[in-house]
Amino acid sequence: MTDDQLLRYSRHILLDEIGVDGQQRLLDAHALVIGAGGLGSPVALYLGTAGVGRLTIVDHDTVDVTNLQRQIAHDLARVGMPKAESAKRSIAAINPDVAVTAIVQRADAAALDALVRDADVVLDCSDNFATRQTVNAACVAHRKPLVAGAAIGFDGQLSVYDVRDAASPCYACVFPPEATFEEVRCATMGVFAPLVGIVGSVQAAEALKLLAGVGRSLAGRLQMLDARTMEWTEIRMPRQPQCPVCAGRDR
């Protein structure tokens, strides 16, 4: 670690739980972020400022003026720019030492198979059920920890799905792929601006803890937030032996 890095990350290094060794683990790590919108913005910024050495950001969309109410990685001058590229610029402006790869495409199964294999942790900041299932399947296949969040209206949820732990469920254990429900999106239902910041910040915290080897993750626990009352509810989530995605996998 250089003198400049020791100074930049000094407030992490001062924490006994992280120290020089934990910060070095962050510098050596590679995080994959799926989505650079409301959740992906705080996730990418906090991972970048914390010194995660390599970030790969995947998003096919472009910045729209309606995004600026909550997607803090972007600004008015970048309307029309790919969100992944915009997030890369924002991180570079704060911490140019982080190697950021911006991938402007949909996170389909073929792309995720290669991207997840190369990552140390995956953060799902997407906005639709199909993508979440595809991300989860890739994480299960490559035994990578997944930090997944969601936010709509005033309601947020997040958890860690870590199949390296035999007792931990995968995303499909909790939300079966065959489940049918009405998909809701911010464009039609709206979202409370700080909610995505809260959920995304906790996602970033969980990823940093996993990478640095600090504390206890949310694996096996689903956290749900009602931002109208700022009340958190926790649900314990057991692994499902008959899960169509992770059942039978060697853990």
C-alpha positions as CSV (number, residue, x, y, z in Angstrom):
1,M,0.0,0.0,0.0
2,T,1.4,3.4,-1.0
3,D,1.7,6.4,1.3
4,D,-1.2,8.1,-0.6
5,Q,-3.4,5.0,-0.1
6,L,-2.5,4.9,3.6
7,L,-3.7,8.5,3.9
8,R,-6.8,8.1,1.7
9,Y,-8.0,5.0,3.5
10,S,-6.8,6.0,7.0
11,R,-10.3,6.1,8.4
12,H,-10.8,2.5,7.5
13,I,-7.4,1.5,8.6
14,L,-8.1,3.1,12.1
15,L,-10.9,0.6,12.5
16,D,-9.5,-2.5,14.3
17,E,-11.8,-4.7,12.4
18,I,-10.4,-3.6,9.1
19,G,-6.9,-2.3,9.6
20,V,-4.2,-2.4,6.9
21,D,-4.9,-6.1,6.1
22,G,-8.6,-5.5,5.5
23,Q,-8.1,-2.5,3.4
24,Q,-5.6,-4.4,1.3
25,R,-8.2,-7.1,0.7
26,L,-10.5,-4.4,-0.6
27,L,-7.8,-3.0,-2.9
28,D,-7.2,-6.6,-4.3
29,A,-11.0,-7.3,-4.8
30,H,-13.2,-7.2,-7.8
31,A,-16.9,-6.3,-7.4
32,L,-19.5,-6.8,-10.1
33,V,-22.4,-4.3,-10.0
34,I,-25.5,-5.1,-12.1
35,G,-27.4,-1.8,-12.7
36,A,-26.3,1.8,-12.4
37,G,-29.6,3.4,-11.4
38,G,-31.1,4.2,-8.1
39,L,-29.5,1.3,-6.1
40,G,-26.4,1.0,-8.3
41,S,-25.5,4.7,-7.9
42,P,-24.7,4.6,-4.1
43,V,-23.4,1.1,-4.4
44,A,-20.8,2.0,-7.1
45,L,-19.8,5.3,-5.4
46,Y,-19.3,3.7,-2.0
47,L,-17.4,0.7,-3.3
48,G,-15.2,3.1,-5.3
49,T,-14.5,5.5,-2.5
50,A,-13.8,2.6,-0.1
51,G,-11.1,1.4,-2.4
52,V,-12.4,-1.8,-4.0
53,G,-9.7,-2.2,-6.6
54,R,-11.7,-3.3,-9.6
55,L,-15.4,-2.5,-10.3
56,T,-17.3,-3.8,-13.3
57,I,-20.6,-2.0,-13.9
58,V,-23.2,-3.4,-16.2
59,D,-26.2,-1.4,-17.5
60,H,-27.8,-1.1,-20.9
61,D,-29.8,2.1,-20.2
62,T,-29.0,5.8,-20.7
63,V,-29.4,8.7,-18.2
64,D,-32.8,10.4,-18.4
65,V,-33.8,13.6,-16.6
66,T,-36.4,11.6,-14.6
67,N,-33.5,9.6,-13.1
68,L,-31.9,12.6,-11.5
69,Q,-34.4,12.7,-8.6
70,R,-32.6,9.7,-7.0
71,Q,-29.7,8.4,-9.2
72,I,-26.9,10.3,-7.6
73,A,-24.1,8.9,-9.8
74,H,-25.4,11.0,-12.7
75,D,-26.0,14.7,-13.4
76,L,-27.8,17.0,-15.9
77,A,-24.8,17.2,-18.2
78,R,-24.9,13.4,-18.7
79,V,-28.4,13.1,-19.9
80,G,-28.3,10.7,-22.8
81,M,-25.0,9.1,-21.7
82,P,-24.9,5.3,-20.9
83,K,-25.4,5.0,-17.1
84,A,-22.5,2.6,-16.8
85,E,-20.2,5.2,-18.4
86,S,-21.6,8.0,-16.3
87,A,-21.1,6.0,-13.1
88,K,-17.5,5.3,-14.2
89,R,-16.8,9.0,-14.6
90,S,-18.3,9.8,-11.1
91,I,-16.0,7.2,-9.5
92,A,-13.0,8.5,-11.3
93,A,-13.6,12.0,-10.1
94,I,-13.4,10.8,-6.5
95,N,-10.9,7.9,-6.7
96,P,-9.1,7.6,-10.0
97,D,-7.1,4.6,-8.7
98,V,-10.1,2.3,-9.0
99,A,-10.1,0.3,-12.2
100,V,-13.7,0.6,-13.5
101,T,-15.0,-1.3,-16.5
102,A,-18.3,0.0,-17.9
103,I,-20.3,-2.6,-19.9
104,V,-23.2,-1.1,-21.8
105,Q,-25.4,-4.1,-22.4
106,R,-28.2,-6.1,-20.8
107,A,-27.1,-8.5,-18.1
108,D,-28.1,-11.7,-20.0
109,A,-27.1,-15.3,-19.0
110,A,-24.2,-15.5,-21.5
111,A,-22.6,-12.3,-20.3
112,L,-23.2,-13.0,-16.6
113,D,-21.6,-16.4,-16.9
114,A,-18.2,-14.9,-17.7
115,L,-18.6,-11.7,-15.5
116,V,-19.7,-13.5,-12.3
117,R,-16.9,-16.1,-12.7
118,D,-14.3,-13.3,-12.5
119,A,-15.9,-11.4,-9.5
120,D,-15.3,-11.7,-5.8
121,V,-18.8,-10.4,-4.9
122,V,-21.9,-9.6,-7.0
123,L,-24.3,-6.8,-6.3
124,D,-27.7,-7.0,-7.9
125,C,-29.1,-3.5,-8.3
126,S,-31.4,-4.3,-11.2
127,D,-35.1,-3.5,-11.4
128,N,-36.8,-6.6,-12.7
129,F,-37.5,-10.1,-11.5
130,A,-36.1,-11.9,-14.6
131,T,-32.7,-10.3,-14.3
132,R,-32.5,-11.0,-10.6
133,Q,-33.1,-14.7,-11.3
134,T,-30.5,-14.8,-14.0
135,V,-27.9,-13.1,-11.7
136,N,-28.7,-15.5,-8.9
137,A,-28.3,-18.6,-11.2
138,A,-24.9,-17.4,-12.3
139,C,-23.9,-16.7,-8.7
140,V,-25.0,-20.2,-7.6
141,A,-23.2,-21.8,-10.6
142,H,-19.9,-20.1,-9.7
143,R,-20.4,-20.0,-5.9
144,K,-20.1,-16.3,-5.6
145,P,-21.8,-14.3,-2.8
146,L,-24.7,-12.1,-4.0
147,V,-25.9,-8.9,-2.4
148,A,-29.4,-8.2,-3.7
149,G,-31.6,-5.2,-3.1
150,A,-34.9,-3.8,-4.3
151,A,-36.8,-0.6,-3.8
152,I,-40.2,0.7,-5.0
153,G,-42.5,3.3,-3.6
154,F,-41.6,3.6,0.1
155,D,-40.6,-0.1,0.5
156,G,-37.2,-1.6,0.3
157,Q,-35.6,-5.0,0.9
158,L,-32.2,-6.6,0.8
159,S,-30.3,-9.6,1.8
160,V,-27.1,-11.6,1.1
161,Y,-27.3,-14.9,-0.7
162,D,-24.1,-16.9,-0.2
163,V,-24.2,-20.5,-1.3
164,R,-20.7,-21.1,0.0
165,D,-22.6,-21.5,3.3
166,A,-24.5,-24.8,3.2
167,A,-27.3,-23.3,5.4
168,S,-27.7,-20.1,3.3
169,P,-30.6,-19.9,0.8
170,C,-30.1,-18.6,-2.7
171,Y,-32.4,-15.9,-4.1
172,A,-34.6,-18.6,-5.8
173,C,-35.2,-20.3,-2.5
174,V,-36.9,-17.2,-1.3
175,F,-38.4,-16.0,-4.5
176,P,-39.1,-19.0,-6.7
177,P,-38.5,-18.5,-10.4
178,E,-41.9,-19.9,-11.3
179,A,-43.7,-17.4,-9.1
180,T,-46.2,-15.1,-10.9
181,F,-46.8,-11.5,-9.8
182,E,-47.4,-8.1,-11.2
183,E,-44.1,-6.4,-12.0
184,V,-44.0,-2.8,-10.8
185,R,-41.5,-0.2,-11.9
186,C,-40.5,3.2,-10.7
187,A,-41.7,4.8,-14.0
188,T,-45.3,3.8,-13.2
189,M,-45.4,3.5,-9.4
190,G,-42.7,6.0,-8.3
191,V,-40.0,5.7,-5.6
192,F,-39.1,7.8,-2.6
193,A,-35.7,9.3,-3.5
194,P,-33.7,8.6,-0.3
195,L,-35.0,5.0,-0.2
196,V,-32.7,3.8,-2.9
197,G,-29.8,5.6,-1.2
198,I,-30.6,3.7,2.1
199,V,-30.9,0.3,0.5
200,G,-28.0,0.8,-1.9
201,S,-25.7,2.0,1.0
202,V,-26.5,-1.1,3.0
203,Q,-25.8,-3.2,-0.1
204,A,-22.4,-1.6,-0.3
205,A,-21.8,-2.1,3.4
206,E,-22.6,-5.8,3.1
207,A,-20.3,-6.2,0.1
208,L,-17.4,-4.4,1.8
209,K,-17.9,-6.6,4.9
210,L,-17.7,-9.7,2.8
211,L,-14.6,-8.6,0.9
212,A,-12.8,-7.4,4.0
213,G,-13.8,-10.3,6.2
214,V,-15.6,-8.2,8.8
215,G,-18.6,-9.0,10.9
216,R,-21.6,-11.1,10.1
217,S,-23.4,-10.8,6.7
218,L,-27.2,-10.8,6.1
219,A,-27.0,-14.3,4.7
220,G,-30.2,-16.1,5.7
221,R,-31.9,-12.9,6.8
222,L,-34.2,-10.7,4.6
223,Q,-34.3,-7.0,5.7
224,M,-37.4,-5.1,4.8
225,L,-37.8,-1.3,5.2
226,D,-40.9,0.8,5.3
227,A,-39.5,4.3,4.7
228,R,-42.8,5.9,5.8
229,T,-42.1,4.9,9.4
230,M,-38.4,4.0,9.0
231,E,-39.1,0.6,10.5
232,W,-37.0,-2.4,9.6
233,T,-38.5,-5.9,9.7
234,E,-36.3,-9.0,9.5
235,I,-37.4,-12.4,8.2
236,R,-35.3,-15.5,8.6
237,M,-34.9,-17.4,5.4
238,P,-34.0,-21.1,5.4
239,R,-32.5,-22.9,2.5
240,Q,-35.1,-24.8,0.4
241,P,-33.9,-28.4,-0.3
242,Q,-36.1,-28.6,-3.4
243,C,-35.0,-25.3,-4.8
244,P,-34.8,-25.6,-8.6
245,V,-31.6,-23.5,-8.8
246,C,-29.4,-24.5,-5.8
247,A,-30.7,-28.0,-4.8
248,G,-28.2,-30.7,-5.4
249,R,-25.2,-28.3,-5.8
250,D,-22.1,-29.2,-3.8
251,R,-21.7,-26.5,-1.2
